[in-house]
């Protein structure tokens, strides 16, 4: 039985690769256990942070399968199935349903410029294939497509679409999305430094890259906010934002290399990246880790 997708915080889950580009299953398992123990509410698998757009469909199905297997019904698993073409996206959506995923998500079709009509039919095909709760993935800085509040409201006509991952900084559009029919659209912020801001705007939670390395902190922001302890939520968010700012100084510009270096320092088998994303150079890694140690990051993530 599928677990409902409610509010909460979830990692945009990384994909650990070995030096030959093979997924490290044991690394996936240990990270899932860590995130569940740390209070995260669900998993978003195979998205941008997971390097899905540079993986084969077979590898994407594999990371989806083992994630569902290792989570074992303890939390919802949302599988990102977006691709530039409809056929592959539909294939991945059907696979997500087959393996028992709790929901799917997808970026709009990218590379070719698409009209709203084309985008809507792309989403309709995926939704019909999966028959699962569906979060649209709005990340205009990578896809070149911005899902406006008006277009999002229009797409709620498609069965199974329940909301979106909103990786944008335009909180006015975010507010308009949440204001529709008294909060009918589930909206998860994808900018990690803005989780508390989005919650104040009525957001349902967050999905992000840095949740991989600071799961307890993001859980604390969400839980404190829901409990009405706004000062603690603010203080924790500000600490998160300080560390994000440090890490961003060492991005390459992708965030996966830095996150994997930090996870390795924390004792996890996070592997490396897949080309064309390059791992951080040793001197850059050591500089980043040194600054994080100096600023108390590793104590913070254990709190």
N, C-alpha and C positions, 0 to 999 in steps of 0.2 A: 504493500500500500504506500502510495506516494505521501511524503511529508509536506504539509502546506508551507508555502513561502510567505513568512510573516516579516515583521521588522527585525532588525538586528545588524550585526557587523560580521563581515566575512572577508577572507583573503581573496584577492585576485591571485589564485594559487600559482606558484612557480612550478616549472617542470625541470627536475634535476636531470642533466645529461652527463654521461661519462665522456671520456676523451674521444670516443668513437661515435658520439652522437646518439647513443642508446639510452633510453630512459632508465633511470635507476629506481627500480620498484621499491627497494628497501628505503630509499630516501623519501619517496612519496609517503610511505607508511609512517615513518617516524615524524614527519612534519604534520601529518594529519592528527596523530596522537597529541603532539605538542599543542596544536591549535585548539583541539577539543578541550584539553586540560586547562587551557588558558582562557576559556570562556567565549570563544568565537561561536557564532550561531549557525553558520552555514558555510558552504564552499562554492566558489565560482571558478570553474576549471576550464582551461583551454582558451583563455582570453589573451589579451595583449601581453600581460606580464608572463603568462605561460608560454609565450613564443609560438603560439599556435599557427600564426600566419606564415611561419617558415618551417612548419612541420608537414609531413605527408598526412593524408587522410587516415592511413593505417595507424600512424603514431598518435594522432589525435583521438582515434577510437580507443587506443590502448590506455592513454592517460585517463580517459573518461571511465573506462572499465575498472581499472585498478582503484581509482578514487572512490567510485561507488562501492566497490568491494571492501575497501579498508574503512570507509566511514561506517559501513554496515548498518545503515538506518538510524544512526545516532544524531544526524543533522541532515537538512536538505542539501542535495548536491545539484547545482545548476551547471549545465554543460554549454559552453559557448560553441556554436556551430557555424558562425559566419564565415563566408568565403566570397570571392568576387563573382562566382557563378552559382546559379540556382541549383543545378543538379547535385553538386557536391554538398552544398548546404542541406539539401533535402535528405541526402544519404546520411549525413552526420546526425540530423534531427531524428530520423527513423532509428538509428543506432542508439541514440540517447534514450529513446522510449524503450527499446528492446532490453537494455541493460538495467533498467529500473531507476534512471535519473529522475529527480523530482521536478526539474524544470529545464528550460533551455534559454539561450540568449543569442543575439546576433547583432553584429554591426550591420549597417546598410551595405549594399554592394558597392565596392570601391574600385578605383582605377578609371573605369569609364564613367563619364558624367551621366547620371540617371535623373529622369524626371520623377516627381512625386508619385505619379501613376506607376512607374516601373518599380520604385522602391516598395510601394504598398503591395504590389502583387508578389514581389520577392518575399516579403514577410508573410503574406497570406499562404504561399506555398509551403514555407517552413512550418508555420503554425498548424496547417492541416496535416502535414506529415508526422509531426511529433505528438499532437493531441496532448500537450503538456503545458502548464503555466509558462508564459513566455515573457521575458524581459528584453525589450529593445536595448541596444547598447549604443549610446550616443557619445562618440569620441571624435569630434570634428577635426581636431588638430592632426589626426592620423588618417581619417577616411576622406576628408574634404567635404563631408556632408554634415550639416547641422540640423538636428531634429528639433524644430521649433515647438513651442507649446501647442500652437494651433494644429500642427501636423500630428503631434503625438495624440492629441484629443481625437483627431480624425481616425487614427489607426486603432483606437480602442473599439472600433466597429468590428475588427477582426477577432473571431472567437479565440480564446486562450491568451491573448495579449493582456497582461495584468499590470504592466508598468515598464520601468526602464532603469538602466544604469546610466547616470547622468555625469559623464566625465567632462565637465565644462565649468567655467567659473561664473557664468551668468545666473546669479541667484534670483534675478527677477523672473527669468523664464522658468526656473525651478519652482518658484512660488506659484506661478500661473498654472503649472502642471499639477501641483498639489491642491490648488484651490478648486480644481474641476470636480464637480459633483461631490463636494464635501470630503475630498481626499480619496476618491475612488481609485486613482492611479497610484500604484506603489512606486516610489521614487527613492533610489539609493544613490547617494553622492559618490562620485568616483575620484574626486580630489581629496586626498587624505587629510590635507591641512585644513580642510573646510568642513569636517564632519560635524562639529558642534554648530557651526553656522547653518548647515543644512537641517539639522535637527530642530533648530529654532524656527526654521521656515516650514516645519511640518513634515520633514523628510522621514522616511521609514528606516533609515540606517545608512550604512556605507559599505562599499566594496572597493578594496584598494591594495596596491602593491606593498605598501609599508606595513600592512597588517601582518604580513609574513614574519616580520622581525619584531614587531611591537604588539603582539596580540592582546596581552593583558592590559596595556595602556588604552588601546582602542575600545576594548570591552568596558574598561572603567569609565571612559567618556560617555559611552552609551548608557550604561547602567546608572551612573550618577545623574545624568540628565533625566532619565525616566523616573528616578526617585525624587527629583526636585532639588538635588544637591548641585546647584548650578555653579557654585564657586569651585568645588572639586572638579567638576567637568571642565571648567575653563582652565584651571591650573594644569590639569593633565593634558589638555589640548595644546596649550602653549608649550609645554615641554616636548610633546610630539613634534610640534612645528619647528622647534629649535633644532631637533635632531634631523628632521627632514632637510632643513636648510644646510646643515653640515654635509649630509650625504650627497645632496645635489651638486655640491662643489666638485665632486669626484665622478659624476656620471659621465657616460662615454659616447653619446648622450643617453643611450638606453639605460633604464634603471636596473635591469636584471643582473648585470655583472656586479654592481655594488651590493645588491641584496644577497646574492649568493656568497660573496666574500664574507659578509657579516654573519650569515647563517653558519658558514663553516667555522668562523671564529667562535660562534655560540655552541659548536659541537655537533652540528647537523651535517649529514651527507648531502649537501645541496648541489654537488656537481658543478658543471661549468655551463657555458652558453653554447648555442648552436649558431654556426655561421649564417649570415654575415655579422651577427652580433659577436664582438670580440670580448674576451675576459679582460678585467682590469690588469694593467701591468703591475708587477710586484711593488715597485716604488710608490705607485698611486694607491694600491691597496694598503700598504703599510702607513702611508700618510693619513689616509682616511681613518683607519683603525686607531692610530695614535691620537688623532683629534677626538674621536668618539670616546676613547678611554679617559682622556683628560677631562672631558665634559660629563663623565659619569653615566654614559649611555648603558653600559653593560650591567650596572647596578639598577638602573631604571627599568630595564626590560625584565628584571627578576622580581620587581616589586609586586 
